[in-house]
Amino acid sequence: MVNLYQKLQSIQAKTGAISKTERNKFQNYKYFTEQQALNILKPLLAEQKLTLTFSDGIDNFAREKHEKE
């Protein structure tokens, strides 16, 4: 029986290099989008019968502390 770590390792091995195709014009650096990553990962996750979930609850965001607080 294949465990979760073996499945994740299989996905990682098949992912390969991700090309940074987008460019930030203001700070002059290249990046890839979340959608590009999902387009690569979703078929590999399905192959291993794994699901990726997201949460955007308030607890998931960093909070900056202001000097007056």
N, C-alpha and C positions, 0 to 999 in steps of 0.2 A: 504494500500500500504506500502511495506517495503522500508525504506530508506537506504541509503548507510551505515550509522553507524550500523544499525540493521544487515545488511548483513555481515559487517566486524566482528561484535560481534559473529555472528553465526559461521563464519570461525574460529575465535580465540577459541571458545568453543570446536570445533571439532578437533583442531590441537593437543591438548594434549602435553605431554612432548616430546622434541626432544632429542634423544640420541646423545651424542658426541662420535662418533665412530672412528674418525681419531685422530692421535697423532702427535704432533710436536716433533720430536726427539731431536732437538737442544735446545729448551727452555722448554721441558718436560711439555706440557699441551695438553689436549684433546680439540677437536673442531668438528663442523659439517660443511659440505661444502654447498655452495650455491645450488649445484645440489640436495643434500638431502632435503633442504628446499623447492626447487621447486617441487620435487617429492611429497611432502606432500601437498603443497599449490595449485598446478595447478588443481587437481580434485575438491577441495573445492571451488576454484574460479569459475570453470566452472559450478558447481552446483548452484551458486548464480548469474550466468551470468555476472561475472566480469572479467576484463582483467588486467593482470599485464604487465606494459611496462617498458622498460629500456632505459636509455640514457647514452652514454659514451662520450658526448661532452666535450670539454676542460674546460668548465665552471664548471663541476662536480668534478674536481679534486682539492684537497688542494695544495697549493703552499707554499713551505718553503721559508722563507726569509733568505738570507745569509748575514753575517756581512758586507761584502764589498758593498752591494747594497745601 
